[in-house]
Amino acid sequence: MIYTILAVSSCLAASAVFDYEDFGPQSAVHELIGSQWYQWKSYGDPDPTNKDKIKVVVYWDESLDEIKAKYPVSPSEKSDYRYLKYSKAVSHLNRLTENFRDSGIKTDSLNSTLERLLKLKNKPKD
């Protein structure tokens, strides 16, 4: 008798890419993923409306080294990624949502990010 074993994890996505802003304002997220300017710069633009394009890669089922190889930081290409384990991302979003809600601050954006993340973690690879 022959049995076929499917490796479910190999059929599911192992990471998802988000915008920096998806995790809340810089004041609430900088300790987790750094400041909202390119990591190769020592400071941000004095005009707060000019924001560098920072991406956050939330990963699971892959090592940090594998994720960094897929999403490398490249100053010449202005490609800046921050890496965040899935469990830390979910914990951060839940904690920040609760804090914002307790303070009367809207949480729609954070709820949307959390919902997208939960769906993407369980979405099959393309």
Order of alpha helices (4+ residues) and beta strands (2+ residues): alpha-beta-alpha-beta-alpha-beta-alpha-alpha
